[in-house]
Amino acid sequence: MLKKTLAVIAGTLLSCASFAAEVTLRDDHPTDYTVVEGDTLWGIAKRFLNDPWLWPEVWQANSQIANPHRIYPGDVLSLIYVNGQPRLIKGQRPGVVKLSPQVRDVSGRRAVNAIPLEFLEPFLEQARVITPADAKVRPYVVAIEEDHLRGTMEQIAYVRGLNARPGEEFDLARATYVYREVPKHFPWETTEREIVAEPWDASGSLTFGKIWTTVFKDWRREKSVDILGHEVAWVGRGRVIAAGDPAQVLILAGGHEVEAGDLILPLESNPYDPSYSPHQPESVPDNMRVLAVSENNYTAGPQMVVALSRGARDGVANGQVFSVFSPAKEIRDRVKHPDGDIRTALRPSKAMVELPEEFQGHVMIFRTFEKVSYGLIMDGIRPVRVNSVLRPPRST
């Protein structure tokens, strides 16, 4: 799952207004391209465009194809110009081969996805973010049969708080992290806010060791904290074989052993969107940052997953592409003002200089929850890090 984040460096980020698209073709772009197995919309767009997220600006529906929004291996994509502007169509360019209307047989072929979903399917099926209200009331595993510490397939888990009939099936998931946005300094502060991720104890219990963190610290932030979501990791699937408190749940399958404290979640009928196109967002939400990186890493490169601090509530949607930048940072100018410089002893700010944000790469959104989203790093020239800032997409 995702690695706990570091505290986010302060800084108020301005919301980005809508920005116009300027399409430029690659110098080595093809005139025609035949789609092959394993292609993605992002990869195809990169063959033609300097900025693949501008795919919707050049794609033109071909009325001779029954469903122009679906691209399959074997399809020919051709570059034409309409009123001097580049456009991509299905089928060869007019005047080369005359196409006649026909119904294509696409049985047995999978449409091209925006990103390699086959690569992401394990993550797509296992990662989920639930709301704070849901997190407080989820049924939970209290024990495994025969006092086992962990349970596997065909064993019984005892679950409290589950109001269900025998035969109903559920997902079993493990609490991982809770994502929050909090004031940087004081509860009443409204401008400088930081993004934090903390291990999530789903029990909600209060011990002497938690008095400070649970009572005093959370009380200080109670009026101003915004919980972005509680992340859970899928560990298995179970079927109720006997109702009650605790209910008896037979473990059917799983990627991990089930243990006490695991949560019971409803099955997801459509856990992710299988079809969307890369495109630029109308704007970038304020303070949208990298919350965490997959595989317990602090940095991410191409084809790695990151959690982001904004979701559907903020207008984030699948297929949107953002540029990722390292945050601006302030350093001491030790060339002109070395340590111990008398001239800046009383005014140390005179010795400081702010370094600008540095471009790291592009990320495409592939799964969105209310306040959190997941993205795939598509390309980059520097490692993407926890706390990196998202901006409008730009050319490398």
MIPATI-71095 format. One record per residue (C-alpha): residue number from 0; x, y, z; residue in one letter. Coordinates in nm, 3 decimals. Example, Ala and Ser with C-alpha at 12.3 -4.5 7.8 and 13.67 -1.06 7.14 Angstrom:
BEGIN
> 0|1.230|-0.450|0.780|A .
> 1|1.367|-0.106|0.714|S .
END
This chain:
BEGIN
> 0|0.000|0.000|0.000|M .
> 1|0.096|0.362|0.024|L .
> 2|0.373|0.499|0.238|K .
> 3|0.297|0.737|0.521|K .
> 4|0.360|1.093|0.411|T .
> 5|0.593|1.350|0.554|L .
> 6|0.450|1.677|0.683|A .
> 7|0.386|1.915|0.395|V .
> 8|0.592|2.231|0.368|I .
> 9|0.376|2.539|0.414|A .
> 10|0.272|2.758|0.125|G .
> 11|-0.048|2.890|-0.017|T .
> 12|-0.103|2.785|-0.376|L .
> 13|-0.321|2.984|-0.613|L .
> 14|-0.599|2.806|-0.797|S .
> 15|-0.531|2.782|-1.167|C .
> 16|-0.780|2.922|-1.413|A .
> 17|-0.877|2.747|-1.732|S .
> 18|-0.602|2.747|-1.987|F .
> 19|-0.609|2.726|-2.365|A .
> 20|-0.477|2.427|-2.554|A .
> 21|-0.207|2.476|-2.816|E .
> 22|-0.155|2.158|-3.016|V .
> 23|0.192|2.091|-3.157|T .
> 24|0.289|1.780|-3.351|L .
> 25|0.609|1.587|-3.293|R .
> 26|0.874|1.642|-3.557|D .
> 27|0.884|1.266|-3.620|D .
> 28|0.509|1.206|-3.611|H .
> 29|0.368|0.940|-3.848|P .
> 30|0.104|1.012|-4.110|T .
> 31|-0.074|0.683|-4.045|D .
> 32|-0.048|0.444|-3.752|Y .
> 33|-0.189|0.093|-3.708|T .
> 34|-0.292|0.014|-3.351|V .
> 35|-0.133|-0.300|-3.203|V .
> 36|-0.194|-0.509|-2.893|E .
> 37|-0.057|-0.340|-2.582|G .
> 38|-0.106|0.015|-2.709|D .
> 39|-0.256|0.277|-2.480|T .
> 40|-0.419|0.608|-2.568|L .
> 41|-0.131|0.786|-2.394|W .
> 42|0.127|0.595|-2.597|G .
> 43|-0.057|0.651|-2.925|I .
> 44|-0.100|1.022|-2.850|A .
> 45|0.274|1.051|-2.779|K .
> 46|0.349|0.922|-3.128|R .
> 47|0.170|1.221|-3.280|F .
> 48|0.173|1.500|-3.019|L .
> 49|0.431|1.675|-2.805|N .
> 50|0.164|1.696|-2.534|D .
> 51|-0.036|1.370|-2.524|P .
> 52|-0.298|1.514|-2.287|W .
> 53|-0.422|1.724|-2.580|L .
> 54|-0.556|1.408|-2.746|W .
> 55|-0.921|1.533|-2.731|P .
> 56|-0.819|1.846|-2.924|E .
> 57|-0.713|1.646|-3.231|V .
> 58|-0.939|1.342|-3.218|W .
> 59|-1.217|1.360|-3.477|Q .
> 60|-1.508|1.118|-3.485|A .
> 61|-1.533|0.918|-3.806|N .
> 62|-1.899|0.868|-3.898|S .
> 63|-1.807|0.556|-4.096|Q .
> 64|-1.724|0.377|-3.774|I .
> 65|-2.014|0.262|-3.557|A .
> 66|-1.847|0.369|-3.231|N .
> 67|-1.578|0.631|-3.295|P .
> 68|-1.480|0.655|-2.929|H .
> 69|-1.349|0.300|-2.920|R .
> 70|-1.011|0.212|-3.069|I .
> 71|-0.908|-0.151|-3.120|Y .
> 72|-0.590|-0.327|-3.231|P .
> 73|-0.585|-0.330|-3.609|G .
> 74|-0.748|0.012|-3.645|D .
> 75|-0.564|0.261|-3.864|V .
> 76|-0.533|0.617|-3.729|L .
> 77|-0.453|0.886|-3.985|S .
> 78|-0.346|1.247|-3.955|L .
> 79|-0.543|1.498|-4.162|I .
> 80|-0.586|1.876|-4.151|Y .
> 81|-0.919|2.056|-4.111|V .
> 82|-0.906|2.432|-4.166|N .
> 83|-0.532|2.414|-4.115|G .
> 84|-0.561|2.230|-3.781|Q .
> 85|-0.434|1.874|-3.727|P .
> 86|-0.697|1.607|-3.668|R .
> 87|-0.678|1.231|-3.614|L .
> 88|-0.936|0.999|-3.765|I .
> 89|-0.999|0.626|-3.781|K .
> 90|-0.932|0.483|-4.123|G .
> 91|-0.688|0.594|-4.388|Q .
> 92|-0.682|0.951|-4.510|R .
> 93|-0.950|1.055|-4.763|P .
> 94|-0.825|1.007|-5.117|G .
> 95|-0.597|0.717|-5.025|V .
> 96|-0.850|0.437|-4.982|V .
> 97|-1.224|0.491|-5.002|K .
> 98|-1.398|0.338|-4.704|L .
> 99|-1.756|0.221|-4.719|S .
> 100|-1.984|0.202|-4.416|P .
> 101|-1.958|-0.135|-4.247|Q .
> 102|-2.008|-0.308|-3.918|V .
> 103|-1.681|-0.428|-3.770|R .
> 104|-1.637|-0.752|-3.584|D .
> 105|-1.452|-0.662|-3.263|V .
> 106|-1.535|-0.983|-3.076|S .
> 107|-1.238|-1.114|-2.886|G .
> 108|-1.055|-0.781|-2.902|R .
> 109|-1.013|-0.541|-2.614|R .
> 110|-1.045|-0.170|-2.673|A .
> 111|-0.736|0.041|-2.611|V .
> 112|-0.725|0.192|-2.261|N .
> 113|-0.585|0.528|-2.159|A .
> 114|-0.321|0.359|-1.944|I .
> 115|-0.216|-0.007|-1.899|P .
> 116|-0.506|-0.121|-1.679|L .
> 117|-0.378|-0.478|-1.681|E .
> 118|-0.072|-0.354|-1.494|F .
> 119|-0.287|-0.159|-1.248|L .
> 120|-0.570|-0.407|-1.191|E .
> 121|-0.424|-0.552|-0.868|P .
> 122|-0.399|-0.201|-0.723|F .
> 123|-0.736|-0.093|-0.862|L .
> 124|-0.907|-0.385|-0.696|E .
> 125|-0.729|-0.355|-0.363|Q .
> 126|-0.707|0.017|-0.280|A .
> 127|-1.010|0.205|-0.154|R .
> 128|-1.076|0.525|0.038|V .
> 129|-1.381|0.548|0.263|I .
> 130|-1.540|0.848|0.430|T .
> 131|-1.487|0.941|0.797|P .
> 132|-1.852|0.865|0.875|A .
> 133|-1.823|0.520|0.720|D .
> 134|-1.494|0.455|0.897|A .
> 135|-1.659|0.496|1.238|K .
> 136|-1.931|0.237|1.188|V .
> 137|-1.774|-0.040|0.978|R .
> 138|-1.820|-0.395|1.112|P .
> 139|-1.491|-0.558|1.207|Y .
> 140|-1.327|-0.897|1.261|V .
> 141|-1.298|-0.970|1.632|V .
> 142|-1.142|-1.318|1.613|A .
> 143|-1.053|-1.615|1.391|I .
> 144|-1.179|-1.967|1.456|E .
> 145|-0.984|-2.186|1.702|E .
> 146|-0.806|-1.878|1.839|D .
> 147|-0.586|-1.846|1.531|H .
> 148|-0.408|-1.513|1.498|L .
> 149|-0.475|-1.507|1.123|R .
> 150|-0.722|-1.670|0.890|G .
> 151|-0.702|-1.799|0.534|T .
> 152|-0.943|-1.954|0.281|M .
> 153|-1.209|-2.188|0.423|E .
> 154|-1.158|-2.060|0.777|Q .
> 155|-1.420|-1.868|0.976|I .
> 156|-1.383|-1.511|1.094|A .
> 157|-1.607|-1.377|1.371|Y .
> 158|-1.742|-1.031|1.290|V .
> 159|-1.907|-0.775|1.517|R .
> 160|-2.156|-0.511|1.403|G .
> 161|-2.253|-0.694|1.082|L .
> 162|-2.625|-0.686|1.010|N .
> 163|-2.648|-0.933|0.724|A .
> 164|-2.821|-1.253|0.619|R .
> 165|-2.648|-1.584|0.551|P .
> 166|-2.526|-1.601|0.193|G .
> 167|-2.433|-1.232|0.161|E .
> 168|-2.076|-1.162|0.054|E .
> 169|-1.845|-0.881|0.160|F .
> 170|-1.491|-0.755|0.115|D .
> 171|-1.247|-0.769|0.404|L .
> 172|-1.005|-0.477|0.424|A .
> 173|-0.730|-0.352|0.652|R .
> 174|-0.705|0.005|0.781|A .
> 175|-0.386|0.171|0.659|T .
> 176|-0.372|0.553|0.669|Y .
> 177|-0.594|0.847|0.740|V .
> 178|-0.532|1.154|0.524|Y .
> 179|-0.592|1.498|0.674|R .
> 180|-0.557|1.863|0.582|E .
> 181|-0.491|2.074|0.891|V .
> 182|-0.383|2.428|0.982|P .
> 183|-0.006|2.457|0.986|K .
> 184|0.021|2.653|1.308|H .
> 185|-0.304|2.740|1.486|F .
> 186|-0.662|2.606|1.478|P .
> 187|-0.797|2.942|1.366|W .
> 188|-0.560|2.973|1.072|E .
> 189|-0.731|2.960|0.730|T .
> 190|-0.449|3.025|0.483|T .
> 191|-0.147|2.803|0.552|E .
> 192|-0.258|2.440|0.561|R .
> 193|-0.058|2.120|0.547|E .
> 194|-0.139|1.773|0.419|I .
> 195|-0.056|1.485|0.653|V .
> 196|-0.099|1.108|0.654|A .
> 197|-0.104|0.915|0.978|E .
> 198|-0.142|0.544|1.054|P .
> 199|-0.510|0.473|1.107|W .
> 200|-0.610|0.283|1.418|D .
> 201|-0.959|0.164|1.329|A .
> 202|-1.038|0.073|1.691|S .
> 203|-1.080|0.434|1.799|G .
> 204|-0.983|0.326|2.151|S .
> 205|-0.838|0.563|2.406|L .
> 206|-0.531|0.466|2.609|T .
> 207|-0.299|0.663|2.832|F .
> 208|-0.046|0.667|2.550|G .
> 209|-0.304|0.828|2.321|K .
> 210|-0.424|1.102|2.554|I .
> 211|-0.210|1.367|2.389|W .
> 212|-0.264|1.263|2.025|T .
> 213|-0.629|1.166|2.061|T .
> 214|-0.759|1.424|2.305|V .
> 215|-0.546|1.736|2.318|F .
> 216|-0.404|1.733|1.965|K .
> 217|-0.732|1.647|1.793|D .
> 218|-0.926|1.888|2.016|W .
> 219|-0.693|2.168|1.904|R .
> 220|-0.769|2.091|1.541|R .
> 221|-1.130|1.980|1.579|E .
> 222|-1.290|2.289|1.429|K .
> 223|-1.051|2.327|1.138|S .
> 224|-0.931|1.981|1.036|V .
> 225|-1.056|1.833|0.708|D .
> 226|-1.029|1.455|0.694|I .
> 227|-0.969|1.370|0.330|L .
> 228|-1.034|1.000|0.374|G .
> 229|-0.942|0.671|0.534|H .
> 230|-0.745|0.435|0.313|E .
> 231|-0.798|0.062|0.333|V .
> 232|-0.621|-0.232|0.169|A .
> 233|-0.822|-0.530|0.042|W .
> 234|-0.724|-0.853|0.214|V .
> 235|-1.000|-1.094|0.115|G .
> 236|-1.362|-1.178|0.048|R .
> 237|-1.606|-1.356|0.277|G .
> 238|-1.958|-1.500|0.290|R .
> 239|-2.188|-1.486|0.591|V .
> 240|-2.276|-1.838|0.705|I .
> 241|-2.445|-1.746|1.032|A .
> 242|-2.596|-1.417|1.152|A .
> 243|-2.549|-1.280|1.502|G .
> 244|-2.309|-1.071|1.706|D .
> 245|-2.056|-1.191|1.625|P .
> 246|-2.159|-1.315|1.284|A .
> 247|-1.972|-1.604|1.127|Q .
> 248|-1.804|-1.520|0.795|V .
> 249|-1.638|-1.786|0.581|L .
> 250|-1.320|-1.657|0.414|I .
> 251|-1.356|-1.732|0.042|L .
> 252|-1.043|-1.581|-0.110|A .
> 253|-0.776|-1.328|-0.030|G .
> 254|-0.448|-1.169|-0.110|G .
> 255|-0.347|-1.156|0.257|H .
> 256|-0.429|-1.340|0.576|E .
> 257|-0.728|-1.201|0.763|V .
> 258|-0.676|-1.089|1.122|E .
> 259|-0.862|-0.927|1.410|A .
> 260|-0.933|-0.559|1.340|G .
> 261|-0.990|-0.602|0.967|D .
> 262|-1.298|-0.421|0.841|L .
> 263|-1.601|-0.546|0.648|I .
> 264|-1.692|-0.346|0.336|L .
> 265|-1.966|-0.389|0.074|P .
> 266|-1.861|-0.537|-0.259|L .
> 267|-1.786|-0.284|-0.533|E .
> 268|-1.979|-0.355|-0.853|S .
> 269|-1.768|-0.117|-1.064|N .
> 270|-1.447|-0.051|-0.871|P .
> 271|-1.287|0.157|-1.146|Y .
> 272|-1.356|0.330|-1.476|D .
> 273|-1.223|0.107|-1.758|P .
> 274|-1.257|0.364|-2.037|S .
> 275|-1.148|0.728|-2.048|Y .
> 276|-0.916|0.954|-2.245|S .
> 277|-0.616|1.164|-2.136|P .
> 278|-0.708|1.532|-2.119|H .
> 279|-0.611|1.851|-1.944|Q .
> 280|-0.817|1.972|-1.647|P .
> 281|-1.008|2.298|-1.659|E .
> 282|-0.823|2.407|-1.345|S .
> 283|-0.596|2.269|-1.072|V .
> 284|-0.739|2.259|-0.717|P .
> 285|-0.564|2.467|-0.455|D .
> 286|-0.298|2.283|-0.253|N .
> 287|-0.319|1.961|-0.458|M .
> 288|-0.016|1.757|-0.357|R .
> 289|0.129|1.407|-0.352|V .
> 290|0.010|1.239|-0.033|L .
> 291|0.186|0.908|-0.064|A .
> 292|0.374|0.676|-0.299|V .
> 293|0.304|0.309|-0.370|S .
> 294|0.526|0.018|-0.267|E .
> 295|0.635|0.188|0.056|N .
> 296|0.859|0.433|-0.128|N .
> 297|0.931|0.801|-0.067|Y .
> 298|0.981|0.873|-0.437|T .
> 299|0.804|0.763|-0.755|A .
> 300|0.904|0.725|-1.119|G .
> 301|0.717|0.629|-1.438|P .
> 302|0.451|0.356|-1.400|Q .
> 303|0.429|0.406|-1.023|M .
> 304|0.113|0.504|-0.834|V .
> 305|0.072|0.810|-0.612|V .
> 306|-0.213|0.922|-0.386|A .
> 307|-0.318|1.285|-0.430|L .
> 308|-0.483|1.524|-0.187|S .
> 309|-0.781|1.624|-0.402|R .
> 310|-1.072|1.425|-0.546|G .
> 311|-1.413|1.444|-0.712|A .
> 312|-1.529|1.714|-0.470|R .
> 313|-1.261|1.939|-0.617|D .
> 314|-1.334|1.861|-0.983|G .
> 315|-1.067|1.591|-1.021|V .
> 316|-1.171|1.322|-1.273|A .
> 317|-1.027|1.015|-1.442|N .
> 318|-0.807|1.094|-1.740|G .
> 319|-0.697|1.438|-1.622|Q .
> 320|-0.325|1.501|-1.661|V .
> 321|-0.121|1.724|-1.431|F .
> 322|0.242|1.830|-1.413|S .
> 323|0.421|1.752|-1.088|V .
> 324|0.672|1.994|-0.937|F .
> 325|0.896|1.991|-0.634|S .
> 326|0.785|2.263|-0.392|P .
> 327|0.968|2.594|-0.389|A .
> 328|1.212|2.609|-0.099|K .
> 329|1.405|2.874|0.086|E .
> 330|1.782|2.837|0.142|I .
> 331|2.057|3.053|0.284|R .
> 332|2.282|3.233|0.034|D .
> 333|2.611|3.117|0.184|R .
> 334|2.813|3.272|-0.098|V .
> 335|2.734|3.628|0.005|K .
> 336|2.620|3.551|0.357|H .
> 337|2.810|3.260|0.513|P .
> 338|2.716|3.134|0.857|D .
> 339|2.816|3.388|1.119|G .
> 340|2.785|3.682|0.879|D .
> 341|2.756|3.989|1.102|I .
> 342|2.558|4.185|0.841|R .
> 343|2.263|3.946|0.871|T .
> 344|2.288|3.862|1.240|A .
> 345|1.990|4.084|1.324|L .
> 346|1.809|4.037|0.992|R .
> 347|1.866|3.673|0.888|P .
> 348|1.593|3.698|0.623|S .
> 349|1.831|3.909|0.412|K .
> 350|2.049|3.603|0.367|A .
> 351|1.767|3.385|0.241|M .
> 352|1.677|3.316|-0.123|V .
> 353|1.380|3.120|-0.258|E .
> 354|1.448|2.850|-0.515|L .
> 355|1.165|2.798|-0.767|P .
> 356|0.959|2.484|-0.817|E .
> 357|1.126|2.220|-1.037|E .
> 358|0.939|2.010|-1.293|F .
> 359|0.938|1.637|-1.211|Q .
> 360|0.694|1.467|-1.448|G .
> 361|0.333|1.408|-1.552|H .
> 362|0.064|1.215|-1.365|V .
> 363|-0.270|1.088|-1.500|M .
> 364|-0.569|1.030|-1.272|I .
> 365|-0.714|0.677|-1.291|F .
> 366|-0.928|0.644|-0.976|R .
> 367|-1.112|0.913|-0.784|T .
> 368|-1.283|0.929|-0.447|F .
> 369|-1.456|1.225|-0.281|E .
> 370|-1.146|1.401|-0.148|K .
> 371|-0.858|1.175|-0.259|V .
> 372|-0.752|1.042|-0.599|S .
> 373|-0.492|0.802|-0.734|Y .
> 374|-0.270|0.876|-1.033|G .
> 375|-0.010|0.698|-1.243|L .
> 376|0.322|0.868|-1.315|I .
> 377|0.335|0.870|-1.696|M .
> 378|0.682|1.017|-1.753|D .
> 379|0.937|1.227|-1.571|G .
> 380|1.283|1.374|-1.557|I .
> 381|1.316|1.378|-1.176|R .
> 382|1.175|1.155|-0.899|P .
> 383|0.828|1.254|-0.780|V .
> 384|0.825|1.289|-0.403|R .
> 385|0.579|1.304|-0.118|V .
> 386|0.462|1.668|-0.088|N .
> 387|0.524|1.742|-0.459|S .
> 388|0.288|2.007|-0.600|V .
> 389|0.048|1.958|-0.892|L .
> 390|0.019|2.223|-1.163|R .
> 391|-0.140|2.253|-1.510|P .
> 392|0.019|2.014|-1.762|P .
> 393|0.318|2.156|-1.945|R .
> 394|0.562|2.033|-2.204|S .
> 395|0.883|1.875|-2.078|T .
END
